[in-house]
Amino acid sequence: MLALGLAVAAFAALLDQISKMAVLNYFGESGCGNHLVPVTGFFDFVLTCNRGISFGFFNQPGQPALGFWIFSVFAAVVVLVLVVWLYRVRSVFLAVAIGLIIGGAIGNVVDRLRLGGVIDFLYFHVGAWYWPAFNLADSAICLGVAAMLLDGLLLRRAAPQAKGREDLSR
């Protein structure tokens, strides 16, 4: 399952980076910028740079260095832990889920290393309620976590029960 999970991770990271390059090209930017193009009554195509963590938490434009190192190192540690977990996984579904999380994390770390922050470009809203801008890496992470929860809550099989009067204390 390791190969499958790593292939999914590579695909998710590659798709994320291609989408971000397309966004930067569309807006004529080589890095972080601020642009907004209304598309529908509930969706805007934007270019924004998140130097914080998910959904803009701790996004401090005046202090990018601290967040850069903290969040980059944290993401690298999470990726390493997930790769070790992926090595032990025997379920295709769980391997894909972990691969999505790894790929999303790598996609966002590449942005931090290359641009000093994460490019976000999908911006949904309903009336006066706005969801924070996000990207394909964030989507991969959310889908991976949702799949892991689904696997843990609904798809796990019961452990086989011992037959007879076997001593299970050993």
N, C-alpha and C positions, 0 to 999 in steps of 0.2 A: 504494500500500500504506500510505501515511502515514495516510490517513483511516481505513482498517480498523484499523490498530494503535492509533490514538488512540481509536477507538470502543470497542475491547476494553479499553483502559486505563480509560476513563471508566466502563464497565460494571463492571469489577472493583473500582475504587475506590468506586463507589456501593454495590455489593452489600456490600462490606466495611463501609462506614460504617453502612448499614442494619442489618447483623447486630450491630454493636457497640452501636448505640442500643437494639436489642431486648434485648441482654444487660444493659445498664445498667438498662433499664426493668424487666426480670425481677427483678433483685436490688434494685431500689429505690434505686439509686445515681445520682449526677449526675457522678461521676468515678471515679477509681481507688479500688478497695476490694479486700478479700480475702474471697471466699466460695467454698464448695465444696459441690456437690450430687452425690453418687454416683448414676450412672445405670445402669451395668452393672458387671460384675466387671473390665472392662478400660477403662472410660471414665467420666470425671467431667466435669461441667459446672461450670466455675469462673469466677471473676472475679478477675483479677490484672493488675497494671500493670507492664510491663517498661520500665524507664528505660534499659536497656542496648541491645545490638544483638541480632541473631538468637539465639534459644534462651536468652536471659537472660545472655549473656556481657556483662561489664562493667556489670551491673545493680547500681548503687550507690545505694540509696534515700536515703542521707544526703547525696549529692553529685549531685543531678539536673541542675544547671545546666551543668556541663562536658559531660556526655554529651548533654544536650539540644542544645546548639549544634553539637558535633562531629558527631553522628549526623544531625542535620537538614541541615546543610550538605553532608555527604557524600552523603546520599540525594538532595538537590537536584542535585548535580553528576552523579551516576549517571543520574538521570532525563534531564538535558540531553544527556549522551553517548548515551543510548539513543534519544532522539528524533532526534538527528542520524543515528544508525545506521538507525533506522526509515525515515527519509527516503530512504535509499539502497537499501533492501531491495526485491527484486522477487518474493519468494516469499510466498504467502499464509500458509503454515505458519509461517515465520519472523516475519512481521509480527504474527501472533496471539501467538506466544511472547514477542516483545519487548513487545507491548501488555500481556500479563499481568504482566510484571515491572514495567513502568512503573506500572500501576494498583495493584499491591501496594505498591510503594514510596510512591506518593502517599497511599494509604490509611493507611499507618503514619505518614507525616510529618504528616498532618492530626491524628492522635491526639497526636503530640508537641506540636504547636502549640496544640491545644485543651486537652489534659489534662496535659501535661508528661511523658507516657509512653504506651506502646502497650498498649491493652487486649487481653489474651489470654483465651480462654475454652474452648478445646478441650484436654482433658488425657487422654491415653491412657497406659495402663500394662499390664504383664504381670508378675504376681507382684510381686517387689520392684524391677522395672525400670520406671522412669517416664520417658516422653518429655517434654521441656519443653512447657509450655502454648503454644498458638499460636492464630492466627486465620485468617480467610479471606484477608487480604492476604498472610500468610506462605505460605499454600497456593498462591495465584496466583503468587507469586515462584518457589516450588519447581517448580510445573508449567511455568512459562515457561522456567526454566533447564533442566529435563529435556527440554523440546521443542527448545530450542536445541542441546543436546548430541546429541539424536537427529538433528536436521537436519544438524549438522556431521559426525557420525560415520557415519550410515547413508543419509541422503537426498541427499547432494550428488552431482551428476552429474560425470563426468569432463569436463575442459575439452576442447573440440573440438580434434582434432589437425590440424595443417597437412597439406595435400595436396601431393604433388609435392616439388619441390626449392626451395621458397620460402625466401628469406632472412628468418629470424625474429629476427635480431639487431637490427633497427631498431625 
